[in-house]
Amino acid sequence: MHKILLLLLSVSFVSCNSQTKLDRQKMFEDELSTSALKEYKSNSPFETSKFSMGSYNMQGYFNQFENSGVCLLFDLDSQLINELEIKIKSYRRLDNKSLKYIDSTYQFEYQSEDLKLPELPNWENPNFPQTPVDENVHIYLIKTGYFTDAFVNNSNTSNFRYIAGIYFLPKLSKAVYWFHIIKNKNRH
């Protein structure tokens, strides 16, 4: 009887945890405009609902730091690794040493280009790299683009830029898909 009770409690905990994970994703997706949601989903190399952990910076974060977005952590089995290795051939590999951390906005700038990359979230795993500058992180740029309506409730009428990419961690069999929204200061 004791084992059955423990099993029910653990199933209930996992169920609640998964629900919370998907609720946060839904909240993030509900804030995005139709065009932003389309780009977020279409650029992911994986089905966005199959992630193991997610980190979200919502519209309020954007209003304060002029960037927001999502990082989704995927646990990769051998089949997903093979699929990703095929897909990344069409992505642009970025050099980790060309990243410069921007303290005031909590993001990384790539070389002299107008590319901004998100921080690696703190996944509370001591083996997980703490920064994309780490040589064990392979950075791939999937796509960049522009839209004028990043958020559904947008009181700010400025243009937005999005940058989609992957932090691939082959030694850990993990990948982080990121979709980063920044204020576009170069386009009016």
CYANA upper distance limits for C-alpha pairs under 8 A (distance plus 0.5 A):
  1 MET  CA      5 LEU  CA      6.82
  2 HIS  CA      6 LEU  CA      6.80
  3 LYS  CA      7 LEU  CA      6.59
  4 ILE  CA      8 LEU  CA      6.68
  5 LEU  CA      9 LEU  CA      6.70
  6 LEU  CA     10 SER  CA      6.65
  7 LEU  CA     11 VAL  CA      6.65
  8 LEU  CA     12 SER  CA      6.54
  9 LEU  CA     13 PHE  CA      6.60
 10 SER  CA     14 VAL  CA      6.65
 11 VAL  CA     15 SER  CA      6.52
 12 SER  CA     16 CYS  CA      6.63
 13 PHE  CA     17 ASN  CA      6.52
 14 VAL  CA     18 SER  CA      6.57
 15 SER  CA     19 GLN  CA      6.63
 16 CYS  CA     20 THR  CA      6.65
 17 ASN  CA     21 LYS  CA      6.75
 18 SER  CA     22 LEU  CA      6.72
 19 GLN  CA     23 ASP  CA      6.44
 20 THR  CA     24 ARG  CA      6.76
 21 LYS  CA     25 GLN  CA      7.01
 21 LYS  CA     53 MET  CA      7.74
 21 LYS  CA     54 GLY  CA      7.66
 22 LEU  CA     26 LYS  CA      6.61
 22 LEU  CA     49 SER  CA      8.08
 23 ASP  CA     27 MET  CA      6.66
 24 ARG  CA     28 PHE  CA      6.77
 24 ARG  CA     56 TYR  CA      8.21
 25 GLN  CA     29 GLU  CA      6.66
 25 GLN  CA     54 GLY  CA      8.06
 25 GLN  CA     56 TYR  CA      8.21
 26 LYS  CA     30 ASP  CA      6.42
 27 MET  CA     31 GLU  CA      7.03
 28 PHE  CA     32 LEU  CA      7.36
 28 PHE  CA     56 TYR  CA      7.39
 28 PHE  CA     58 MET  CA      6.75
 29 GLU  CA     37 LEU  CA      6.96
 30 ASP  CA    152 VAL  CA      8.22
 31 GLU  CA     58 MET  CA      8.05
 31 GLU  CA     59 GLN  CA      7.62
 31 GLU  CA    151 PHE  CA      6.02
 31 GLU  CA    152 VAL  CA      6.07
 31 GLU  CA    153 ASN  CA      7.67
 32 LEU  CA     36 ALA  CA      6.18
 32 LEU  CA     37 LEU  CA      6.07
 32 LEU  CA    150 ALA  CA      6.32
 32 LEU  CA    151 PHE  CA      4.85
 32 LEU  CA    152 VAL  CA      6.04
 33 SER  CA     37 LEU  CA      6.54
 33 SER  CA    149 ASP  CA      6.52
 33 SER  CA    150 ALA  CA      5.75
 33 SER  CA    151 PHE  CA      5.08
 33 SER  CA    152 VAL  CA      5.12
 34 THR  CA     38 LYS  CA      6.66
 34 THR  CA    152 VAL  CA      8.35
 35 SER  CA     39 GLU  CA      6.85
 35 SER  CA    147 PHE  CA      7.79
 35 SER  CA    149 ASP  CA      7.86
 35 SER  CA    150 ALA  CA      7.73
 36 ALA  CA     40 TYR  CA      6.58
 36 ALA  CA    147 PHE  CA      7.91
 36 ALA  CA    149 ASP  CA      7.96
 36 ALA  CA    150 ALA  CA      5.85
 36 ALA  CA    151 PHE  CA      7.94
 37 LEU  CA     41 LYS  CA      6.69
 38 LYS  CA     42 SER  CA      6.41
 39 GLU  CA     43 ASN  CA      6.42
 40 TYR  CA     44 SER  CA      7.22
 40 TYR  CA    164 ALA  CA      8.10
 40 TYR  CA    179 PHE  CA      6.60
 41 LYS  CA     47 GLU  CA      8.42
 41 LYS  CA     48 THR  CA      7.22
 43 ASN  CA    142 ILE  CA      7.47
 43 ASN  CA    143 LYS  CA      7.80
 43 ASN  CA    164 ALA  CA      7.26
 44 SER  CA     48 THR  CA      7.30
 44 SER  CA    164 ALA  CA      8.40
 44 SER  CA    177 TYR  CA      7.02
 45 PRO  CA     84 LEU  CA      7.61
 45 PRO  CA     87 LYS  CA      7.84
 45 PRO  CA    177 TYR  CA      8.17
 46 PHE  CA     50 LYS  CA      7.91
 47 GLU  CA     51 PHE  CA      8.42
 48 THR  CA     72 LEU  CA      8.22
 50 LYS  CA     74 PHE  CA      7.77
 51 PHE  CA     72 LEU  CA      6.42
 51 PHE  CA     73 LEU  CA      6.06
 51 PHE  CA     74 PHE  CA      5.30
 51 PHE  CA     75 ASP  CA      7.88
 52 SER  CA     72 LEU  CA      7.98
 52 SER  CA     73 LEU  CA      6.18
 52 SER  CA     74 PHE  CA      6.07
 52 SER  CA     75 ASP  CA      7.12
 53 MET  CA     72 LEU  CA      6.47
 53 MET  CA     73 LEU  CA      5.61
 53 MET  CA     74 PHE  CA      7.83
 53 MET  CA    123 TRP  CA      8.42
 54 GLY  CA     70 VAL  CA      7.62
 54 GLY  CA     71 CYS  CA      6.23
 54 GLY  CA     72 LEU  CA      4.99
 54 GLY  CA     73 LEU  CA      6.58
 55 SER  CA     70 VAL  CA      6.18
 55 SER  CA     71 CYS  CA      5.68
 55 SER  CA     72 LEU  CA      7.01
 55 SER  CA    121 PRO  CA      7.05
 56 TYR  CA     68 SER  CA      8.16
 56 TYR  CA     69 GLY  CA      6.48
 56 TYR  CA     70 VAL  CA      5.07
 56 TYR  CA     71 CYS  CA      7.11
 57 ASN  CA     61 TYR  CA      6.17
 57 ASN  CA     62 PHE  CA      7.85
 57 ASN  CA     68 SER  CA      5.30
 57 ASN  CA     69 GLY  CA      5.69
 57 ASN  CA     70 VAL  CA      6.75
 58 MET  CA     62 PHE  CA      7.12
 58 MET  CA     68 SER  CA      6.43
 58 MET  CA     69 GLY  CA      7.18
 59 GLN  CA     63 ASN  CA      6.77
 59 GLN  CA     68 SER  CA      7.14
 59 GLN  CA    151 PHE  CA      7.75
 60 GLY  CA     64 GLN  CA      7.02
 61 TYR  CA     65 PHE  CA      6.48
 61 TYR  CA     66 GLU  CA      7.95
 61 TYR  CA     67 ASN  CA      7.48
 61 TYR  CA     68 SER  CA      6.60
 62 PHE  CA     66 GLU  CA      5.01
 62 PHE  CA     67 ASN  CA      5.04
 62 PHE  CA     68 SER  CA      5.44
 62 PHE  CA    182 ILE  CA      8.20
 63 ASN  CA     67 ASN  CA      8.25
 65 PHE  CA    104 SER  CA      8.04
 65 PHE  CA    105 THR  CA      5.63
 65 PHE  CA    106 TYR  CA      8.33
 66 GLU  CA    105 THR  CA      7.73
 66 GLU  CA    182 ILE  CA      6.29
 66 GLU  CA    183 LYS  CA      6.04
 67 ASN  CA    105 THR  CA      7.91
 67 ASN  CA    180 HIS  CA      7.53
 67 ASN  CA    181 ILE  CA      5.89
 67 ASN  CA    182 ILE  CA      4.80
 67 ASN  CA    183 LYS  CA      7.01
 68 SER  CA    180 HIS  CA      6.42
 68 SER  CA    181 ILE  CA      5.70
 68 SER  CA    182 ILE  CA      7.15
 69 GLY  CA    178 TRP  CA      7.78
 69 GLY  CA    179 PHE  CA      5.93
 69 GLY  CA    180 HIS  CA      5.01
 69 GLY  CA    181 ILE  CA      6.10
 70 VAL  CA    178 TRP  CA      6.05
 70 VAL  CA    179 PHE  CA      5.95
 70 VAL  CA    180 HIS  CA      7.10
 71 CYS  CA    120 LEU  CA      8.31
 71 CYS  CA    121 PRO  CA      7.93
 71 CYS  CA    176 VAL  CA      6.57
 71 CYS  CA    177 TYR  CA      6.13
 71 CYS  CA    178 TRP  CA      4.89
 71 CYS  CA    179 PHE  CA      7.22
 72 LEU  CA    176 VAL  CA      5.79
 72 LEU  CA    177 TYR  CA      5.72
 72 LEU  CA    178 TRP  CA      6.93
 73 LEU  CA    174 LYS  CA      7.48
 73 LEU  CA    175 ALA  CA      6.35
 73 LEU  CA    176 VAL  CA      4.98
 73 LEU  CA    177 TYR  CA      7.16
 74 PHE  CA    174 LYS  CA      6.11
 74 PHE  CA    175 ALA  CA      5.76
 74 PHE  CA    176 VAL  CA      6.66
 74 PHE  CA    177 TYR  CA      8.33
 75 ASP  CA    173 SER  CA      6.80
 75 ASP  CA    174 LYS  CA      5.29
 75 ASP  CA    175 ALA  CA      7.32
 76 LEU  CA     80 LEU  CA      5.85
 76 LEU  CA     81 ILE  CA      6.32
 76 LEU  CA    173 SER  CA      5.62
 76 LEU  CA    174 LYS  CA      5.82
 76 LEU  CA    175 ALA  CA      7.69
 77 ASP  CA     81 ILE  CA      6.69
 77 ASP  CA    173 SER  CA      7.50
 78 SER  CA     82 ASN  CA      6.70
 79 GLN  CA     83 GLU  CA      6.78
 80 LEU  CA     84 LEU  CA      6.52
 81 ILE  CA     85 GLU  CA      6.55
 81 ILE  CA    173 SER  CA      7.88
 82 ASN  CA     86 ILE  CA      6.89
 83 GLU  CA     87 LYS  CA      6.85
 84 LEU  CA     88 ILE  CA      6.49
 85 GLU  CA     89 LYS  CA      7.27
 86 ILE  CA     90 SER  CA      8.48
 87 LYS  CA     91 TYR  CA      7.69
 88 ILE  CA     92 ARG  CA      8.16
 88 ILE  CA    140 TYR  CA      7.58
 91 TYR  CA    140 TYR  CA      6.39
 91 TYR  CA    141 LEU  CA      6.21
 91 TYR  CA    142 ILE  CA      5.69
 92 ARG  CA    140 TYR  CA      5.93
 92 ARG  CA    141 LEU  CA      5.57
 92 ARG  CA    142 ILE  CA      7.27
 93 ARG  CA    138 HIS  CA      8.02
 93 ARG  CA    139 ILE  CA      6.34
 93 ARG  CA    140 TYR  CA      5.02
 93 ARG  CA    141 LEU  CA      6.83
 94 LEU  CA     98 SER  CA      8.38
 94 LEU  CA    138 HIS  CA      8.23
 94 LEU  CA    139 ILE  CA      5.86
 94 LEU  CA    140 TYR  CA      6.32
 94 LEU  CA    141 LEU  CA      7.39
 95 ASP  CA     99 LEU  CA      7.98
 95 ASP  CA    139 ILE  CA      7.73
 96 ASN  CA    132 PRO  CA      7.20
 96 ASN  CA    133 VAL  CA      5.27
 96 ASN  CA    134 ASP  CA      7.50
 96 ASN  CA    135 GLU  CA      7.25
 96 ASN  CA    137 VAL  CA      8.29
 96 ASN  CA    138 HIS  CA      8.17
 96 ASN  CA    139 ILE  CA      7.63
 97 LYS  CA    133 VAL  CA      6.78
 98 SER  CA    110 TYR  CA      6.27
 98 SER  CA    111 GLN  CA      5.70
 99 LEU  CA    108 PHE  CA      6.43
 99 LEU  CA    109 GLU  CA      6.09
 99 LEU  CA    110 TYR  CA      5.24
 99 LEU  CA    111 GLN  CA      6.75
 99 LEU  CA    133 VAL  CA      7.04
100 LYS  CA    108 PHE  CA      5.87
100 LYS  CA    109 GLU  CA      5.67
100 LYS  CA    110 TYR  CA      6.98
100 LYS  CA    111 GLN  CA      7.92
101 TYR  CA    106 TYR  CA      7.84
101 TYR  CA    107 GLN  CA      6.57
101 TYR  CA    108 PHE  CA      4.93
101 TYR  CA    109 GLU  CA      6.84
102 ILE  CA    106 TYR  CA      6.37
102 ILE  CA    107 GLN  CA      6.07
102 ILE  CA    108 PHE  CA      6.19
102 ILE  CA    109 GLU  CA      7.36
103 ASP  CA    107 GLN  CA      7.74
106 TYR  CA    118 PRO  CA      7.78
106 TYR  CA    119 GLU  CA      7.14
107 GLN  CA    116 LYS  CA      6.93
107 GLN  CA    117 LEU  CA      6.17
107 GLN  CA    118 PRO  CA      5.26
107 GLN  CA    119 GLU  CA      5.93
108 PHE  CA    116 LYS  CA      5.93
108 PHE  CA    117 LEU  CA      5.44
108 PHE  CA    118 PRO  CA      6.70
108 PHE  CA    119 GLU  CA      7.36
109 GLU  CA    113 GLU  CA      8.34
109 GLU  CA    114 ASP  CA      7.84
109 GLU  CA    115 LEU  CA      6.32
109 GLU  CA    116 LYS  CA      5.09
109 GLU  CA    117 LEU  CA      6.84
110 TYR  CA    114 ASP  CA      7.65
110 TYR  CA    115 LEU  CA      5.86
110 TYR  CA    116 LYS  CA      6.73
110 TYR  CA    117 LEU  CA      7.97
111 GLN  CA    115 LEU  CA      8.47
115 LEU  CA    163 ILE  CA      7.91
116 LYS  CA    163 ILE  CA      7.98
116 LYS  CA    180 HIS  CA      8.35
116 LYS  CA    182 ILE  CA      8.18
117 LEU  CA    163 ILE  CA      8.04
117 LEU  CA    180 HIS  CA      7.36
118 PRO  CA    178 TRP  CA      7.97
118 PRO  CA    180 HIS  CA      7.11
119 GLU  CA    131 THR  CA      6.99
119 GLU  CA    132 PRO  CA      7.51
120 LEU  CA    129 PRO  CA      8.26
120 LEU  CA    130 GLN  CA      6.74
120 LEU  CA    131 THR  CA      6.04
120 LEU  CA    132 PRO  CA      6.81
121 PRO  CA    130 GLN  CA      8.09
122 ASN  CA    130 GLN  CA      7.40
123 TRP  CA    128 PHE  CA      7.84
124 GLU  CA    128 PHE  CA      8.49
128 PHE  CA    172 LEU  CA      8.47
129 PRO  CA    134 ASP  CA      6.88
129 PRO  CA    136 ASN  CA      7.99
129 PRO  CA    137 VAL  CA      7.94
130 GLN  CA    134 ASP  CA      8.06
132 PRO  CA    137 VAL  CA      6.34
132 PRO  CA    139 ILE  CA      7.98
132 PRO  CA    167 TYR  CA      7.80
133 VAL  CA    137 VAL  CA      7.70
136 ASN  CA    169 LEU  CA      6.77
136 ASN  CA    170 PRO  CA      8.24
136 ASN  CA    171 LYS  CA      7.92
137 VAL  CA    167 TYR  CA      6.46
137 VAL  CA    168 PHE  CA      6.27
137 VAL  CA    169 LEU  CA      5.73
137 VAL  CA    170 PRO  CA      8.46
138 HIS  CA    166 ILE  CA      8.40
138 HIS  CA    167 TYR  CA      6.14
138 HIS  CA    168 PHE  CA      5.44
138 HIS  CA    169 LEU  CA      6.88
139 ILE  CA    165 GLY  CA      7.82
139 ILE  CA    166 ILE  CA      6.34
139 ILE  CA    167 TYR  CA      5.29
139 ILE  CA    168 PHE  CA      6.84
140 TYR  CA    165 GLY  CA      5.95
140 TYR  CA    166 ILE  CA      5.61
140 TYR  CA    167 TYR  CA      7.06
140 TYR  CA    168 PHE  CA      8.24
141 LEU  CA    163 ILE  CA      8.15
141 LEU  CA    164 ALA  CA      6.81
141 LEU  CA    165 GLY  CA      4.92
141 LEU  CA    166 ILE  CA      7.12
142 ILE  CA    163 ILE  CA      8.19
142 ILE  CA    164 ALA  CA      5.85
142 ILE  CA    165 GLY  CA      5.27
142 ILE  CA    166 ILE  CA      7.79
143 LYS  CA    163 ILE  CA      6.46
143 LYS  CA    164 ALA  CA      5.79
143 LYS  CA    165 GLY  CA      7.47
144 THR  CA    161 ARG  CA      7.71
144 THR  CA    162 TYR  CA      6.03
144 THR  CA    163 ILE  CA      4.93
144 THR  CA    164 ALA  CA      6.79
145 GLY  CA    161 ARG  CA      6.17
145 GLY  CA    162 TYR  CA      5.90
145 GLY  CA    163 ILE  CA      7.26
146 TYR  CA    159 ASN  CA      7.77
146 TYR  CA    160 PHE  CA      6.15
146 TYR  CA    161 ARG  CA      4.89
146 TYR  CA    162 TYR  CA      6.59
146 TYR  CA    184 ASN  CA      8.50
147 PHE  CA    159 ASN  CA      6.68
147 PHE  CA    160 PHE  CA      5.84
147 PHE  CA    161 ARG  CA      6.87
147 PHE  CA    162 TYR  CA      8.39
148 THR  CA    157 THR  CA      7.80
148 THR  CA    158 SER  CA      7.15
148 THR  CA    159 ASN  CA      5.02
148 THR  CA    160 PHE  CA      6.20
149 ASP  CA    154 ASN  CA      7.57
149 ASP  CA    157 THR  CA      8.32
149 ASP  CA    159 ASN  CA      7.81
149 ASP  CA    160 PHE  CA      7.78
150 ALA  CA    154 ASN  CA      8.02
150 ALA  CA    160 PHE  CA      6.95
150 ALA  CA    181 ILE  CA      8.22
158 SER  CA    183 LYS  CA      7.73
158 SER  CA    184 ASN  CA      7.93
158 SER  CA    188 HIS  CA      8.05
159 ASN  CA    183 LYS  CA      6.99
159 ASN  CA    184 ASN  CA      5.96
159 ASN  CA    185 LYS  CA      8.31
159 ASN  CA    187 ARG  CA      7.39
159 ASN  CA    188 HIS  CA      7.25
160 PHE  CA    181 ILE  CA      7.22
160 PHE  CA    182 ILE  CA      6.36
160 PHE  CA    183 LYS  CA      5.35
160 PHE  CA    184 ASN  CA      5.32
161 ARG  CA    181 ILE  CA      6.25
161 ARG  CA    182 ILE  CA      5.81
161 ARG  CA    183 LYS  CA      6.67
161 ARG  CA    184 ASN  CA      5.84
162 TYR  CA    179 PHE  CA      7.43
162 TYR  CA    180 HIS  CA      5.98
162 TYR  CA    181 ILE  CA      4.97
162 TYR  CA    182 ILE  CA      6.76
163 ILE  CA    179 PHE  CA      6.41
163 ILE  CA    180 HIS  CA      5.62
163 ILE  CA    181 ILE  CA      7.06
164 ALA  CA    177 TYR  CA      8.06
164 ALA  CA    178 TRP  CA      6.17
164 ALA  CA    179 PHE  CA      4.97
164 ALA  CA    180 HIS  CA      6.69
165 GLY  CA    177 TYR  CA      6.43
165 GLY  CA    178 TRP  CA      5.88
165 GLY  CA    179 PHE  CA      7.15
166 ILE  CA    175 ALA  CA      7.13
166 ILE  CA    176 VAL  CA      6.01
166 ILE  CA    177 TYR  CA      5.12
166 ILE  CA    178 TRP  CA      6.58
167 TYR  CA    175 ALA  CA      6.14
167 TYR  CA    176 VAL  CA      5.46
167 TYR  CA    177 TYR  CA      7.06
167 TYR  CA    178 TRP  CA      8.31
168 PHE  CA    174 LYS  CA      6.87
168 PHE  CA    175 ALA  CA      4.91
168 PHE  CA    176 VAL  CA      6.91
169 LEU  CA    173 SER  CA      6.52
169 LEU  CA    174 LYS  CA      5.68
169 LEU  CA    175 ALA  CA      6.18
170 PRO  CA    174 LYS  CA      6.89
170 PRO  CA    175 ALA  CA      8.31
